């Protein structure tokens, strides 16, 4: 790649050493901000520059999250702090994210302006992407423009001359491809040189009759950009319809589009459950067999066999967390398939396809983006509601996000579906995600017709990226980041939950057993679960093992599995608990609590699991984003909907069967 700087002859750039793992953020180092429109490749570039190590935290004085990392520019240039700012088209400040960017670059109360800003611009939509650069050029700030999607622009007949563009803009311009990690050396050289260069003079805007007229000011900026791009920097050649245009004719069609989207999602979940099954069985056999046997033998050698320590380690951690880890192949396959769809550009079409549904419940099409994130994890999804300018839209979307089925629920779906519907497990799991969409729409309509009657939707404005061939490196990186988050949950909050459940199971309530030697049915955990179980009897799963698992699942949905695994493992401590044995125990419990209507009870349980409060982390982020009053309202709404629908499903299912 070649670096062009106005009035400066291009020179070869030295090697950049910013490709390895990111170091800790260096205090006192220059601050470089990455800014740009959504879908321009900004976050992909950030992950590449920092080695995928991203520290996220609220910007001081705000509720907006900003990514932070360290970028080593070169051997002689040192490291800089790099900020991954939220995507924004300009400094209008319509949403909290855009307001932060405006205040940060205009010297507001958020601290000093970054030492340098890299504006990531999509070459296929150059005028829209460079509008932010036009605003920033009106102040004396160091800027570097990073052009992405140059190959996409070329396929559309658009050719960008970076040298002419750099001269017209008055800032360095670098061409790069964040997905294939090309051009980063040139970007590092441009940033290093700009940081030691004098502060550039601000652009003098053209005359405007009324400087307070925002439309007139915007027109002047677009006129300047037209002049910049028209000075030989951009040439366009007529081309026929591109592959993206031809595919989008069907993918975004009003009828075919949604049907195709559903078919693709069904294929994802069917492939996930089918491909993961043998890997799960192998891992389950490893945990329940050699791992458990080795642990028992080692504890026996050091004199701890049969003690409460053995119970905690084997019946608690190995049985609970070990059972959860058998689902790692399933999560990895699902994350990889979704990353393929995302990297190809297909998932962006889902927002357009579902815009009509969003508008029916009074939300803008942009609200679909947080809801989509919710299918991965509800916590960042609620944070993502900040992209919505209207506070009422943000509150309503934050209340609907918990009804999206996060990946943590998937582990329980697969176990229950494999237990009660082994021949169609993938279809049942897919059905739960369809049910999740129905919950979002149904509850959204309910809220719109009661509390949000005056709230109306806004038009959807969305950049549609061109279809691209997924890159194995990027798909693998995204898969690992998401899988690592799942493993961190297993290594953190789930371990603490497993330990707490074991302690409750170790305390005797009936009989004369000692601490750690009590049968599970005579423990404090069982007593508490039995007190709650009658609440679930009308739904067909009012049995203490199941009730206890649901209560534990309030902490984290993965803990439903760990609770079942360690409770049933403690009932037979002489051997490990394989997945098929756990399924047999669960099936027997549902048969007992449902009076034989196990299918109806299993479906009711799945519905309740989907709709009730996701986890304490979601509750915490809701409280931060929308306040305690709305958070408590949301919890009451989720529990009411979950219990009501679960009871209806069981009672109707029992009558039909």
KOLKOLVO-522358 format. One record per residue (C-alpha): x, y, z. Coordinates in steps of 0.02 Angstrom, whole numbers. Each point is the difference from the previous one (the first is absolute). Layout:
<recs>
x,y,z
X,Y,Z
...
</recs>
This chain:
<recs>
x,y,z
0,0,0
56,179,-33
-19,149,114
-43,168,-79
23,164,90
-39,170,-77
159,78,-66
107,-144,61
77,-132,-110
-53,-177,37
130,-105,89
5,-183,47
-66,-32,174
100,-102,125
-65,-159,78
-137,20,128
5,-108,154
-178,27,52
-61,-172,-53
35,-94,160
-100,-7,160
-43,168,70
98,60,148
-82,84,146
-57,178,-34
152,112,26
-35,145,116
58,167,-70
18,-63,-179
-79,100,-143
-186,-34,-23
-59,-53,-173
-187,-13,-31
-82,-108,-132
-158,82,-65
-114,-30,-147
-169,-54,-62
-73,-170,47
54,-148,-108
154,90,-67
119,-127,79
50,103,152
-17,-134,133
82,-130,-113
147,118,-20
6,30,188
5,-188,37
138,-22,-129
107,142,68
-15,-55,181
11,-188,-29
-183,-25,44
28,56,180
-139,122,38
-34,78,170
-174,76,10
-57,126,129
-116,147,21
71,167,-53
20,106,157
-158,98,34
-105,-97,-125
-84,-169,-23
79,-25,-171
126,-140,-19
161,30,-95
127,-133,-48
179,28,55
161,-83,-47
184,25,-35
75,10,-175
187,-18,-29
35,113,-149
177,-58,-35
170,-37,72
48,184,17
-172,77,19
-62,-78,161
-180,-40,46
-158,103,1
-164,-17,91
-136,-38,-127
-185,31,27
-137,-90,-96
-141,128,-2
-181,-45,-39
-47,9,-184
-71,168,-51
-31,96,-161
30,170,78
1,107,156
-185,36,8
-18,-76,173
-170,-80,-32
42,-155,104
109,-20,156
137,-78,-107
2,145,-122
-12,125,143
159,-73,75
93,14,-165
-58,181,-22
54,50,175
165,-93,-15
50,88,-162
-69,172,41
90,18,167
-149,-32,113
2,-61,179
70,-172,-44
182,49,0
129,49,-131
-24,-35,-185
96,-157,-58
175,33,-64
-49,-73,-169
-157,-71,-79
-4,-135,-133
-160,22,-101
-44,-169,-76
-92,34,-163
-91,-123,-114
63,33,-178
-163,-67,-71
-98,136,94
132,134,6
-104,159,15
-101,-67,146
154,-74,84
104,159,-15
-133,115,74
74,-32,173
172,46,-67
-72,161,-71
-67,47,172
165,-42,87
100,101,-128
-87,157,63
110,-5,156
191,-10,13
11,-189,27
116,-135,-65
-94,-116,-118
42,-152,-104
-129,-72,-120
2,-190,-18
-88,-58,-158
-83,-171,11
-111,-99,-120
105,58,-149
-27,-168,-86
-189,16,23
5,175,-73
99,-63,-150
-132,-131,-36
-127,141,-5
105,99,-124
68,122,130
187,33,1
80,105,136
167,86,-25
70,12,178
134,127,-49
-123,124,-74
-120,-31,144
136,36,128
44,163,-88
-182,56,-9
-40,-46,179
163,66,71
29,-156,106
95,-164,-27
-101,-137,-86
39,-186,19
-78,-144,-96
-22,-158,102
-102,-160,16
-38,-36,184
-73,-172,-39
160,-60,-84
115,103,110
75,95,-146
63,178,12
30,8,186
185,40,-20
-45,153,-104
-129,53,129
127,-17,140
125,108,-97
-133,133,-35
-53,7,183
179,7,63
47,141,-121
-159,99,35
26,-8,188
168,90,-13
-57,122,-136
-65,175,43
-186,14,35
-86,32,-169
-103,155,-27
-189,-16,3
-99,4,-161
-87,165,-28
-180,-40,-39
-88,86,-144
-123,141,29
-168,-48,76
-142,125,17
-50,-64,172
137,-96,96
-134,-64,120
-95,-84,-142
58,-182,13
-65,-45,-173
93,145,-80
161,-47,90
-20,-182,-54
-30,55,-180
162,100,4
97,-153,62
-74,-112,-134
40,132,-131
181,2,59
7,-190,-6
-72,1,-176
138,120,-51
131,-109,84
-60,-159,-84
-26,88,-165
180,61,-9
56,-162,-80
1,-96,164
-145,-112,-50
-50,-64,-171
-154,-102,-39
-27,-117,-146
-169,-71,-48
-21,-182,51
-142,-123,-13
-91,-73,148
120,-74,125
-13,-171,81
-56,88,159
-141,87,-93
-60,-161,-79
5,-98,163
-84,139,98
-146,-2,-121
-52,-163,85
82,12,171
-87,165,43
-166,-37,-87
-153,26,113
-55,-183,-6
150,-101,-58
121,95,113
-78,-50,167
-28,-179,-59
181,-13,-54
58,72,165
-100,-130,97
68,-139,-111
179,56,28
-24,9,189
-81,-173,2
149,-70,-95
119,80,125
-82,-80,151
-28,-167,-87
184,-7,-49
53,55,174
-93,-138,92
44,-134,-127
186,37,-14
24,30,187
-86,-159,62
147,-123,-21
124,127,69
-111,31,152
-16,-187,32
189,-20,-8
32,144,120
-138,-60,117
74,-173,5
171,75,37
-65,106,145
-110,-135,78
127,-138,-29
188,29,5
-5,175,75
-116,-47,142
90,-165,31
169,86,1
-63,132,121
-73,-131,115
161,-100,-3
109,152,34
-109,55,146
8,-176,70
190,1,-7
11,158,104
-130,-60,125
-146,108,-56
-105,-136,-80
-180,0,61
20,169,88
-94,162,-30
149,61,-101
-26,-144,-121
-184,41,-8
34,182,-42
129,-40,-133
-82,-153,-81
-187,22,29
11,189,-11
134,68,-117
37,-152,-109
-182,-50,-19
-70,176,-19
131,95,-96
56,-157,-92
-176,-27,-67
-5,181,-59
167,-18,-89
-67,-144,-103
-100,133,-92
156,92,-59
-2,-87,-172
-182,50,-23
35,181,42
155,3,-110
-95,-68,-151
-144,123,22
116,149,24
100,-50,-155
-155,-17,-109
-69,168,57
171,80,-28
-2,-67,-178
-170,79,-31
56,163,81
164,12,-96
-87,-39,-164
-115,149,23
-160,-101,12
-50,42,179
-9,186,-41
-146,-41,-115
-98,-67,148
-23,177,65
-80,53,-163
-108,-157,-7
-65,26,176
-23,188,-10
-186,-22,-33
-18,-106,158
95,128,103
-112,140,-63
-156,-100,46
50,7,184
47,183,-7
188,-20,-8
120,63,-134
91,-123,-111
161,42,93
-75,-84,153
24,-165,-90
188,14,24
-3,-10,192
-128,-139,-13
114,-99,-116
144,24,122
-117,-70,134
-2,-168,-86
184,-10,45
-7,80,173
-129,114,79
129,104,94
86,86,-148
-168,6,-89
-73,114,135
157,107,-10
-26,10,-189
-169,87,25
103,160,14
0,11,-190
-184,51,10
-23,189,9
-171,-5,85
6,-40,187
-170,-85,-8
61,-115,-137
152,-42,105
-105,-48,151
-122,-103,-101
139,-92,-93
92,-34,164
-160,-79,68
-17,-110,-155
182,-58,-11
-20,-130,142
-128,-90,-107
134,-33,-132
75,-172,25
182,21,51
131,-133,-36
4,-53,184
-177,-68,-19
54,-101,-151
92,-126,109
-159,-39,96
-106,-3,-159
113,-131,-75
-2,-112,154
-190,8,19
-31,-18,-187
119,-149,-11
-86,-79,151
-182,18,-52
11,26,-190
158,-93,-55
-51,-19,-182
-41,184,-28
113,85,128
66,128,-124
-175,48,-56
-57,20,181
149,114,38
-40,102,-156
-181,8,60
58,78,162
83,141,-96
-159,26,-100
-95,4,165
123,129,62
-43,112,-148
-186,-25,36
29,52,181
91,159,-56
-140,45,-121
-142,-48,117
69,90,153
48,147,-111
-179,16,-62
-63,-12,178
116,139,58
-41,110,-149
-187,-13,31
17,37,186
152,99,57
72,57,-166
-153,56,-99
80,163,-53
164,-78,-58
20,-15,-188
137,-77,-107
135,91,-95
59,-37,-177
137,-130,-14
169,64,-61
122,-142,-24
157,-29,-102
-12,-166,-92
174,-74,-18
40,-93,-159
5,-188,6
177,-62,28
88,-165,10
25,-36,186
180,-7,58
49,-150,105
112,105,112
-137,125,42
-132,-134,27
118,-96,115
41,158,98
-183,47,25
-44,-179,49
140,-5,128
-47,168,77
-180,-58,26
51,-173,58
123,77,122
-143,101,75
-99,-161,24
150,-85,83
28,150,113
-178,-18,60
33,-183,38
160,47,91
-75,142,99
-180,21,51
-47,-181,-37
139,-66,112
-61,113,140
-179,-57,-29
50,-184,-2
92,25,165
-150,86,79
-119,-137,-58
116,-134,68
8,88,168
-190,6,8
-4,-184,-46
130,-40,134
-107,72,142
-117,-134,73
-180,44,40
-70,-175,30
88,-152,72
161,-7,96
125,9,-141
157,103,23
47,155,-101
44,-51,-177
-70,-175,22
-185,38,-12
-104,-75,-143
-56,139,-118
-185,-25,39
32,32,185
105,158,-25
-38,184,26
3,23,-189
-139,-129,-22
-102,78,140
9,172,-81
-38,-72,-172
-152,-96,67
-68,161,73
6,81,-173
-51,-151,-105
-191,18,22
9,164,-98
48,-102,-153
-124,-143,25
-132,78,-117
135,3,-135
42,-184,21
176,14,72
-35,27,185
137,-122,56
137,57,118
148,-41,-112
-75,103,-141
-59,142,112
170,12,82
87,4,-169
-111,144,-59
37,101,156
186,-29,-22
-21,47,-184
-46,176,54
186,25,33
51,-68,-171
-99,-108,-119
147,-121,-19
-22,-37,186
-163,-92,-37
108,-139,-72
128,5,138
-137,-9,133
-77,-154,-79
169,-81,-27
66,22,176
-165,-44,84
-20,-162,-94
186,-39,14
-7,21,189
-141,-127,5
119,-133,-67
177,52,52
76,-168,-46
8,41,-185
9,149,-116
-155,69,-83
2,-20,-189
-115,108,-109
-117,-146,-38
-17,-36,186
-44,182,33
-130,-6,-138
-78,-155,79
-13,87,169
-78,156,-78
-125,-104,-99
-52,-94,156
-23,162,98
-112,75,-134
-100,-161,-11
-31,8,187
-48,185,6
-110,0,-156
-103,-155,36
65,-80,-159
-23,151,-116
188,17,-21
-3,79,-174
-116,140,55
102,27,159
164,6,-98
-70,130,-121
-68,103,146
169,-7,86
89,59,-158
-121,146,-17
23,50,181
190,-12,-16
-8,113,-152
-110,135,75
51,16,182
136,117,62
162,-42,-94
134,24,134
58,119,135
124,82,-120
-145,50,-113
-94,71,148
155,100,50
23,74,-174
-185,40,-11
8,94,163
146,102,-64
-80,40,-168
-184,28,41
-6,18,190
-63,-105,145
-185,33,-27
-3,-61,-179
114,-146,44
-120,-62,134
-144,23,-121
96,-104,-127
31,-142,124
-184,-5,47
-49,3,-184
120,-142,-44
-57,-113,143
-183,33,-34
14,-36,-186
109,-153,29
-115,-80,130
-161,41,-93
57,-67,-168
82,-155,78
-161,-44,91
-101,26,-159
119,-110,-101
-6,-142,126
-187,4,29
-41,7,-185
133,-129,-41
-68,-119,131
-175,15,-72
57,-28,-179
112,-149,39
</recs>
